[in-house]
Every structure is written in structure tokens, then in C-alpha cells.
Amino acid sequence: MMVELERPWTVRFEALPPLALYVHIPWCVRKCPYCDFNSHERGGELPERDYVDALIEDLEGLLPAVWGRRLSTVFIGGGTPSLFSPEAIDRLLSATRARLPLEPGAEITLEANPGTVEAARFTGFRQAGVNRLSLGVQSLDDRMLAALGRIHSADEARRAITLAQREFDNVNIDLMYGLPGQTLAQVEADIGEAVRFGTPHVSAYQLTIEPNTVFWSRRPGLPEHDLCADMGLAAEETLAAAGFEHYETSAFARPGRRSRHNLNYWEFGDYLGIGAGAHGKVSFPDRVARHARIKQPREYLQARGATIAEERQVRPQEMPFEFMLNALRLVEGFPVDLYRARTGLSAATVERALERAEAKGLLERDWRRIRPSGRGRHFLNELVELFLA
């Protein structure tokens, strides 16, 4: 009797990954000049009711693909989701719970900007079921906020952080460095002040100039590369000294407070995407599929019930790169067996690429974990490119 050996590019899942939900609310008060997200300036009153109706229809259309599965996390991003009323967020989350079971203690995050109008709604968001707030502070220096085109002041940001901490015990502060005209001392001041607030999570990332932004067409003067590297190192050292774990390229958390939703992305979990421009990934026993929604809010609302703009199956040969693009952002890397568990592929499909990465000094591994080296963390693009099909 002949035994058929498993082909390395045969996708076969023994168990499906965790499942999350991403909700995109695309409106903001004013588009920032560095922003390349699918965000659109608010023109008049927001169509809250119609948009929540459309979100619910999106979710219902995805249910047959995820019957029997539970949501581990929900993330409401944008845009500026905090422009929606607490009543709209409550209706959305209630409709979600009625259609998909949530795991006990599921993390539910809402992104908010530190304007005074949004801060006044924090109590309502908490009552709606949001249990984690992510504040887009970016800087606590008025000069830097002006350079970024932000509409809030440093004092408004401080007030928003204080108010958020009264309602939520899980608050993230987003900060940026490498800003136009920024000095190392200003970065150290921003990070130091964020630490003193005592929030359990800080995201600190370097400003990058992306296509299709105002900064791309009218590039501001940015600090030199070496200075930006010093800024990043200063952020890491200050946060480490304050007890934060640097667990992902730009993410720092106190013990037990890592972003569970973002970890699901980085560990190549599944997620449903609903809302204008939202993307999703769903695993089946023998394949992985991705979906993307119509981006323009007006067209999205007009297409009610038919908002999928793209749906495709991920080719097995593409999955090593997609997995490593996410998992190698983790400072501690990932368990050896996670690759097979999340791609359904044999470890043989990445062995040669792992050997090349080790030879270049970009990667370290033992029988338990695979992780980027110190050099690999600083040259992450070069590392993940080794896994391209």
C-alpha cells in the first residue's frame, strides 16, 4: 500500500484561526495632510442611521461564511468614528451581538480624536459596550500639531486623555515622531508626558510620506534619517524604563495590555471587514479568501446589500509573504507551529527563505520560535521580501 505524501502547497487547516470584526467609519472633520486612509471630510450632517443600516447588511451578508464562529474582538476605526453618536455605536454593537456571538470579555475598541465634542461622548461609548479607547493624539506640542494639520490643541488632547481614563481602564495613545521641524527633545517630552498619564498602551510610529496625500505633493521638511532613528530609540528606551513591553514595531504595552485585535492581524488571524473601504480575511478548511468593500461613502451607501468591490482566493504561493509581512512585525516573533496553523501550509514552503534570512543576519530561530533579529527589525522590508512568491 502506497502512502500519499502531503504536497507542501496543499492548504489544510486543522482548526480555523480566531475571528475579529473591523468596522470602518470613513468621515472626519478635516483630512490631515499625511493621511492615506480611506477618510473623507464631513459635509453637513452624517448619515448615521443609513450607514449603520448598511453596516448591518454587510455583516449579515458575511454570516454564511462564519457560521458557528465567535468574535474575539471588534475594532471601530476610521476616519473619526467618535463623530458618530453613542446611540449609533450602541445600535451597531447590539446588532452585532444579535448576529454573531462574542467571546466572554471580548475587546471592543473605538478610535477617537481628542476634540472636546468627542470627549464629551466617552460615557455614552462606554455604556454602549466599548471597553477600549484609542486616542489619535499624535503630539502634545501645539507646534507639531499645527505642522500635522491636526484640529485639536495639546490642551484638548490632555483633557481627552484624562476624561478617557475616567471611563475606560484600557486606553491607547497614538503618538508620531519624525515630524516637520521636530527635535529629539520634543519627542522625549511627548513620550515622557504620555508615560506620566499612566495609560496602559502607547503606539509610537514614525511619520512616513505616502502617495495620494497633501504631504506627497507638497513635501514638508522632515528630520534626517539618523535623527529619526534616534527618536525611535529614545521612545523605546523611555517606554521600556516605564515598564512597557515593546511587542510590535510601533506598539508598546504594559503587561497584559497588548492590543488583542491588532495581535490577531499580526498573527494572521481572520477578520470580517464592514463599512466603506473595509477589508477582510476569512479562512475555510481548504482555502483563504479576502474581501474589500466599495471605498467612496456615497457609492457605498447607494450599493446597499452589494458593497463587495473585490473578492478573491489567496493563492497558496502568496501566503508565506502575507503571513510574514504581519508576523515578523512582532518583536518576539511567533511560535514555529503558528505558520502551519494559520496558513494551512507545510513548513517546507518557507524553509529556503528562512535559511536566506538567517544567512543575512535578519532572522533568528530555535525549535520554539522564529523572530526578527535586531538588524531584521530595522530592515524589515528587506526581511519580508525574502518570502515573496
N, C-alpha and C positions, 0 to 999 in steps of 0.2 A: 504494500500500500504506500503510495507516494503522499508525502506531506507537502501541501502548498505553502511556500514561504510567503510572508507578508511583503507586498511591494512597498517600498519606502514612501511613495507618493499616494498611497491609498488613505483617505481620510476616514477615521473610525473613532467616534467618541464613546468612551465607557460611561461617562457622566457629563451632562451639559454644564457649562460654566454658570456662575451667578448671573442674575439678570437685574439690570438697573433701568431707570426711566430718565431720559433727558427731555425737558420741556423748554422750547425756545420762545421767548417773548421779544420781538425784534425792535421795539421802539425805544428811543432815548430822547432826552430834551434837546441835546445838540451832539452831533457826531464829532468825536475827538479826532484831531488831525493824524494821529498814529494808528487809529483803529481800522483793522481789516476784517472785523467780524461782520456778520450779516445784521447790521443795525441801521435804523432809519429814523431820521428826525421826526418827532411827533408834529403833526399838522392838525391842530384842533383836538377835539375830544377823541379819546381812544375807544375803539370798538370792542370794549371788554366782553360784552355778552356774546357777540358774534364770534369773537376769537376763541373764547372758552368753548363754545359750541363746536367749533372746528377742531379744537384740540381733542375733545371727547370723541368726535367721529374718527379722528386719526387713530386714537387708542383702540377703539372698537374694531377698526379695520385690521389691526395687528393681532388681535386676540387669538384667532385660529392658529397662528404660528407659535404661540407660547402657552397653550392650554396646560394647566397643571403646574405651572411655574410660579414662583413668588418673586416679588420685587424686593431687592435688598436695600436699594437706595433710590431716592428721587432727587434730581437737581434741576432747579428752575433758573435758567440763565438767559443772557441777552446780549445786546440791548440793556435795558434797565428794567428788570422785572418788577422792582419795587414801585414803578409808576402805576402798576395795577393795584386796585383796591384790595384790602384784606378780604372783602366779601368775594371777589373774583377768585382769589387764591384758595379760599375755603371751598368754593364750588368746584374748582378744578380738583383739589385733593379729595374731596368727598366722592366725586365721580370716579376718580382713580381707584379708591378703596372699594367702591361698589363693583368694579370690574376685574381687578386683579388683587389678590391677597398680598399684603405687605408682611415681611418678616417682623417678628416682635422687635421693637426698638429700632426700626428702620431709620436710617439717617435721611432727613429731608432738608435740603439746602435751598436757600433763596439768595440770589445775588442782589445787592442793594448799593446805591450810591449815597454818599453822606449828605445830601441836601436836607434841609430841615423838614421839608414836606414828607419825604420818605421816612425820616427818623421818627416822626410822629405816628407812623403806622406800625411800628415794630410790635406793639402789644397785640394788635389785630392779627399780624402774621403769626405770632406765637400761638394765639388762640386757634388759628386755622390749622395748626399741626406742624408748621415749620419748626424744626428744632436745631437748625444750624444756619447762621447768617454769615455771608461772605461780603465784606465791605470793600468796594473799589476805591481805597484811599489814594493810592499811588505815591503821594508825598505829603509830608506835614510841614512843608515850606511853601509859602504863598508864591514865591518867585518861580519855583519849579512847577507848581500847579498852573500858573499863568502860561509858562512855556509849553505845557502839555495841552493847553486849551480846555482845562477842566473848569466846570462851572461852580464848584464848591470851593470854599476857603479852607485854610488849615484849621481855623477855629471850629468851623462847621464839622470837619472830619473828627476833631477831638470830641465834640459834643455827640456826634453819632456813635462813636465807639463807646462812650460812657453809657448812652441810652441803650445801645445794643446789649451791653453786658448786664444791664438790669433785667432784661427779658430772656436772654439766652446764656447758657453756660458754655456754648460752643460757638465761638466767633473767630472768623478768619479776617486778617487784614492783608490786602494786596498792596505791595509797595514795588516801585520801579527804581532802577538806578541806570546810570549812563545817560542821564537826561541832558538836554541842551544847556551848556554852561555850568553843569553841576560839578562840585568839588568833592573830594574824598571826605572832607569834614562834614559836608551836608548829608552825605549818605550815612555816615556814622551817627549823626544826630537823629536822622529819621529812624534808623533801626533801633537805636538806644531808646527813643521815646516809645516806639511800638512795644518794646520789651517791658517798659515800665507800666504800660496799660494792663499787662498780665493776661492778654488773650492767649488761648492755647495753640493757635496756628497762625503762621505768617508765611505768605508767599512773596518771595523777593526775586524779581527777574529783571534782566537787562532789556532796556528798550531796543527793539530792532525795527528797522525801517522796511515796511512791507509794500509791495506793489499795490496800486489802486488805493493809495492813501494820499492825503494832502502832503504829508512829510516826504512821500516818494517824489512828488513833483516839485516841491519846494523844500529841499533837504535842509534841516537845521544843522548848525554846528554842534557836533557831539564830541564828548571826551575821547581821547586817543585810546586805542585798544588796550595798551598796558595799564592805563589808569582805570579802565572799566574792569579789567581783571583784578586790580587791587580793590576796587569797590565790592566786587563779588566776594573776594576773600574776607574783607572786613565784615560783610554781612554774615558770612558763615561763622567767623570766629566769635562775633558778638552774640549771635543766637546760640551757639554751642555753649558759651560760657554761662548763658542764662538757662541752660537745661533743655534746649530744643534739640530734637533729633533731625539731622539733615537726611531725609529719606528719599527725596526725588530731586531732580536737577534744580528746581526752583522752590521746593516745598520744605517747610520746617515745622515740626510739631512737638508739643510736649508729649511725654509718654502716654500712650493710649488715645491720642487725639489726632491721629492721621486721618486725612480725608478718605473715607471709605468709598465714596463714589469715584473719586479720581484714581484710587488704587485699583478699582475694578477696570478702568480703562487701561492702566499701565500693566495690569496682569492679564490683559487680553480677554476680559470677561465680555458678556453680552449686554447690550443696551438698546432699548427702543427709543427712537427719535421722533418727537411730535412737535409741530409748530413750523413756522416758515423757515426754510433752510436747514432744518434739523437733519442729522444723520443718525443711522442706527446700524447695529450689527447683531445678527441672530444666528446661533448655531443650531443645526439639526443633527440627527445621528450620523449622517454621512456627508455633510457639507456645511459651509458657512456662507451666509448671504448678507449683503449690505443694502441699505435703502437710504434715499435722500429726498427731501421734500422741496417743493417749489419755493424759491427764495423770496420773491417780491411779495410783501404782505397783501397788496391789493389782489394780485393774481391768486395768491394762496387762498384768500377768503372767497374768491369767486369760484374756486375749484372744489368746493366743499364735497368731501367724500371721495375725491380723486386727486389728492395732493402729492402723490408719489411722482417725483420727477425722474428718478433713476432707481432701478433695482437690478442687482447683478449678483451672480455667484462668484465668490472669491476663488480663483484658481489655486490648487494646492501649491504650485510653484511660487505663488505670491505670498503665501502665509509666513514663511520664515522671516521675510523682511518686515511684514506688518507686525508680527509678534515682537521682533527685536527692536523695532522702532519705538515701541512702547516699553517693553520690559527692561531694556538697557538704560532707560532714564532713571531707574531705581538705583540708588546709591549702593544698596546691599545686594543688588541683582535679584535673582529668582532661583527657587529650588530646581534642581536638574529635571525632575519629573514634571514640572509645570509646562514645559514646552509640549510634550506629548498630550498632556491633559487638556490644554487649551487650543491646540491646533489639530489634534487627532492624527498627527503625523509621527513617523518614526524619528528617533534622534539622529539616525543616519543622514537625514536630509540636511542637517546643519553641521555635521562633523567637520567637513573640509573648511567651511567658513570659520568655525571656532578655532581650528588649528591656525589658520592665517591670522586671525585676530590675536591669538596668543603670541605668534611669532613677531608681530608688530608691537607687542607690549601694550596692546589696547584692552586686553581682557585677561581675567584670572578665573580659574575654576578648580574645584576639587570634586569629590564624589557626591557632595551635597548641593553645592550652589555654583552658579555662573554669575559673574559680576564684572562690571567695567572696572578697569584699573584706574588709578589716579589720572594717568595720561588719557585713558579712554573716556573719562568723564569730561575732560577738557577738549577732546577731539571726537565728540560723539557722532557727528556726521560721518567722519571717516570710518568709524567703527561700524555703524549700522549699514553703510553702503556695501560692506563685505557680504551682506546677506541678500542683496538684490538678486532676483531671478536671473 
